[in-house]
Amino acid sequence: MLDLKNRLAYYGFGFFIGIVLVFFFLGGKKASCNWMPNDRMLTIIRSKQLIYSDDANQMMLNSAIDSADVSEILTTGEIDFSKSKVKNDPCRKYLINGNKDQKDIVLVVDVCDSVATIRSIDIKQKKP
């Protein structure tokens, strides 16, 4: 029968080999676990073809927001599920809150089967 010291050594060795294998198989891939609904939905939106409506394009031209800022909001933003319409058919509507340069930005995004359309962009100055 093995004593406690040998058991811990075998366990540690097996654990180390397992960690090396996990990093080997998943290290080069962009594998991620999005457990929270906000992160999952933002990942789904980013994976679709992104289209800007005429209103969104006009707002981007009139303000200091570009597509890189929109991409950042689609990565780090917070979805307001209470104001979103997630059961619409065929497209769901999401309100995504983000900020950029002391401005609160709200994106209204319609998510359909293969495309995500940014319907509008609302910009508000933050109050000091």
Secondary structure, DSSP 4 states (H G I P E B T S, - for coil): ---HHHHHHHHHHHHHHHHHHHHHHHTTTT-----SHHHHHHHHHHHSEEEE-HHHHHHHHHTT--HHHHHHHHHH-EE-TTTSBTT-SS-EEEEEEEEETTEEEEEEEEE-SSEEEEEEEEEEEPP-
